[in-house]
Amino acid sequence: MPNTRTHAPRGALVFDMRLLGRQAGSALTQTRTVPAPDDLRLELIGVPVGADVALEVRFEAVSEGVLATGTTTAPLAGECARCLAPLTSSVTASFTELYLYPDGRHDRHDKHEKHDRHDKHDEYEEQHDDERYLDGDLLDLEPAFRDAVVLALPMSPLCREGCPGLCAECGVPLADAGPGHRHDEPADPRWAALDQFDDQATRRAGAIDLQEG
């Protein structure tokens, strides 16, 4: 089983399958370091554009095309979902994708047309929209790679396990503020009105006492 290791140029997620051939059962493993493409991210975290991403893919020739099975590890940068502190991490994702031979596209379409030329044409097209095909001898791995990485990203990344987040009153990170961080309870406005009424009553009583004296 051939194994090749390369440091690919920017955007190099296209593989030449001529070395693999079409003999069913033949296999080829390639290990590359590729720069991350754009938009590998969610709202709070993602893979920095151009960052080095490790990629190992096993290509296996099958009767319909090429089965690609890969693992990738990418660096992450973003912010904590609780305290909004910047964080760095990494993600590992795996994928398996079948790439059909381009001549198979026409063969399958012709068989479908002979079976039912009109009534189910639209249904057939919808069912096969998600199929991937080789472009001649070239296999573009980016769509499968992108789907796998984005699906593996954490929805709510944390700077550390059990991050306490931010103080709801002042917004300071609770991890920095310490366990003694607290705020006095705000006075109930109903009690404040009663206190004001008591003060006014006390002043009136004092004024009456002065007059009587």
Disulfide bonds with the S-S distance in Angstrom:
none
